[in-house]
Amino acid sequence: MKRMICLFLMLVLCISTCSCRGENSHLYKIKGNYIYFGSFPTSLKADNVSISYDADSNGYYLGSDNEYYVKQTVKLADQNELSAYVNNGIIFNNRTYYFKVEKIKWKIISKQNDIALLHCDNIIFANAFKSSTGNTPFSNNNYENSDIRKWLTTDFYNSAFTKEEKEIIKRTAVDNSYESSPISASQFCCNDTNDNVFLLSYKDVLNKAYDFSSNTYADDSRIKKATDYAIACGASVNYDSFDTEGTWMLRSPSDTKYTIISIDREGTIQKNKLSSSEALGIVPAIQIYL
């Protein structure tokens, strides 16, 4: 009798577990090794789309294609440049354009059971790691107290995900120890953090299990293209080409208190990028329950 009860309970548990798996699938779309999840301004508006005059409570404008758009005045990383090629055309510095709010494309770089580690497939925005270089009790490459961490966990998190989407984002224990950074920068390492959105580390982008090259040299696995919106917001790219590869930042410190580790346009790991540079591309990472 006890054996039958145990078998029954195991069956109920199994059915319950199976029924829970995949219940979040309506919140994302999987294509191969990529997931489309959350929304953020991405592409330059097509010429044949007209925009409503008034923005909604989120600051979004409704287009004639029933898609939502944001208004942005172009601020190229190099203010001496007059224009830049983007994926959907050409934009001119200091002019105002509309950019479509689209599903964010993430690459699945790791999956364990029903939890997936996602890394954004594009540079989606540009900002400084730490804008201030004045007196502070923390070094300017301290990720725990950085401007970029605040932007990711508040501004981006709240604008990119709905309440329902937030419920399947796993708060991640983010390793900021010296093991995650170059040995030469160990003195600038900070406390570990627990974040819903974060940047990858120096150690992460050398991890073959995440589909990255295990050396620091130029490699396609680390190349990221900037979205139209990111370029308009100041992400540094080659303005004279439709090849929109850009430089993007990691959360790891470099050898001085004002520098961090970054990835250049060719996928090379670079040291000594100024943390105050507002042209640094942002490529977020998250974990979600599938």
N, C-alpha and C positions, 0 to 999 in steps of 0.2 A: 504494500500500500504506500509506504513512504517513498519507494522507488518510483511509483507511478506519479505521485505528487511532485517529486523532483523533476521528472521528465516533463510534466505538464508546465511547471514553472519555467523550465528552460525553453520550452516551445513558445510560451507567451513572451518571454524576454527576446527571443529570436525574432518573432513576428514584429514586436514593438521596435526593435533596432532596425529591421529591414524597412519598416514603414517610415522611419525617420530619415533614412538615407535618401538623398535626392529631393527632399521636400523643399530645399532652398533653390532648386534649379530654375524656378521661374524668375529669379532675381538676376540671373546671368545667362550668357550664351557662350557655349564652348565651340571653338573651331580648331580642330587639331590640338596643338599644344598652347593654344591661346584662349583667354577668357575675356569677354566683353562685360564689364561690370562698373557701375558708377557712371557719372557723366561730368564732362568738363568742356569748356570752349576749345575748339580744335581747328576747324577748317574755315578759310575765308569764304564769305558768302558768294554764291554764284550770282552773276549779273542779272539773271532772269527772275530772281527772288526779290520781292518788295517787302518792306518791313513796316509793321504797325508803328504808330507815333508814340504810344505810351508803353513804358516798361511795367511789368507786373511787380509784385511784392519782392520777388527775388532779383529784380534788376534785369530780367530777361525780356526780350522783345519777340513777339510772334511774327514769323515770316509767312509769306503767302503759300509756302510749301507745308505749313502746319508744323514746322520745326522752330525751336527756340534759338535765339541769338543773343550775344552780348556785344555791347559797343566798346571799342577800344581805340584810343589814339596811339598811333605807332611811335614807339620809342626804341629805335635801333641801338644796339650796344655801342656802335661807333656813330656818334651824332654827326660826324662829318660826311657820312654816307647819305645820299639822297634817296636811295631806294634799295629794295632787296627782293630777290626771287624767293617765292614761297612755293609750297607744293601745288597750290591752286592758282598761281598767277604772280603778280608783282604788287608790292605795297610800297608806298612812299612815306618817308619819314615825316612825322608830325601831322599826318593826315588821319582822319578817323574812319574806321571800317567796322563791319559787323562780322562776327565769327560764330559759326554754328556750334551749339552745345551738342556733343556727341558722346556715345558710349566710349569709355576708356578701354583701350586695348592693353591687356596684360599678358606677359609670357609666364607660363607655369614653370618655375625653375626647380621646384621640389614639391613632392606630394607624399604625405604619410597618412595612411588610413583615409579619413574624410577631411583632412586639412591640407590646403594647398598654399604654398608660398608663391606669391605673384610679384613680378617685377615689371613695371610699366615698360611698354615697348618703345615709347618715344620720350623725348624731352618735352614736357608739357607746360613748363613755365620757366622763368628766370628770376633769380633774386640773390641777395647776398647770404652767405652762411652766417655772418655776423656783421651787421652794418657799422656798428660803432667801433672805433679804434681808440677810444679814450680810456681813462682809468677805470678799471673794473676789477673786482676780486677774482675774476675768472679769465683765463686766456681766451683769445678770440677764436680759437679753434676747439673750444669746449662744447661738445655736441649737446650735453645735457642742458646747458644754458644758452643755446644758440637761437638766433632769430629764425633759422630755417626749421628747427624742430617745432617751434611755436607755430609757425605758418602751416606746417604739415598736419599737426595734431588738432589745430583749431580751424583756421581759415579753409584749408583744402578739405579737411575731413567733413566739415559742416556744409560746404557748398557742393561737394562731389557726390555725397551719398545721402539717400533718403533714410528716414527713420528705420524702415524695414531692412534696408541694405546694411545699415550700421549693426544690426542685430546679428549678422553672420560674420562680421569682421572680428577676428580674434585679437585680443590685446597681446602683444608679443613682448617677451623678455629680450630686450635688445642689449647685446654684448658690446660694451664700450671699453673693455679691458685692454691691456697692452697686447694680449694675444691677437686682437682683432686689427691691430695697427702695425706699421713698420716699427721695428725695434728702436730705431733712432728717434722716434717720436713718443716713446713710452712715457716720458715725463709729463706729457700733455694729455694723457688719457683721463677720462672722467668716469663718474659713477655709471653703472648700468641703468637703463631706463625701461619703463613698461609703457609701450606706445601702440596706438591703433594704426598709425602710419609712420614709416621711418625711411631712412636712406640705407643703402648697402654700405658695407665696410670694405676696407682694403683686403681683408681676408676673404670676404665673400666673392669679390671679383677675380680672385685667383683660384676659386673652387671649381674643379672640373665636374663635380657632382651637380653644380648649377649651370653647366654648359658653358663655363668660361675657360679661357686659356689659363694654364698654370704658371705662365711667365708674365713679366711686366711689359713686354714689347707690344708693338702694334698688332691688333688681332680683331677680326671681324666680329667676334663674339661680344665685344664690348662697345661696338659702334652704335650710336643712337642718333636718329634723325629728330630734328625739332619740328614740332607742329607749326602751322601758320601762326596760331595764336602766341606760341612761345617766342617766335621770332619777333612778332609785333611788340611783345613785352620785354624785349631786350636780350634774348638768348643769342649768344655769339655763334654765327655761322659764316660761311663764305657767301657774301651778298651777291657775287657776280655769277653764281651757279645755281642750278636747280638741285644740286647735291646739298641737301640741308643738314648734313651731319654737324653736330655741335659738341661743345665741351660740357661735361656734366660732373657734378660734385659727389663725393662720398662723405660719409659722416666721420671719417678718420682724420686725426690731426697729422700735420707734417712736422718738419724739424724745428720750426720756430713758432712762437705763440700767435703769430698772425697768418699762418699758412695752413692749408689743408691738402688732402690728396684729391686729385680729380682724374678724369678720363678725357683724353683729347679726341679730336675728330677722327683719328686713325685707330682708336682703341688702345692707345698706349697709356699706361698708368703714369701720371705725372705728379711729382712732389712740388711743394712750394707754390701753390696757387693761392693768391691773396684771398683771405676769408671775406674781405669787404667788397670784393668784385660783384657787381650787380648783374653781370653777364653770365654767371654760372648757371648752367642748365639744371633743372630739377627732374629727377626720375624716381618717383616714390616706389615703395614696396609695402605690401600688406600680406596678412594671412587671412584666409576665409574658410569657413565651414561649408563644405560642399553639400 
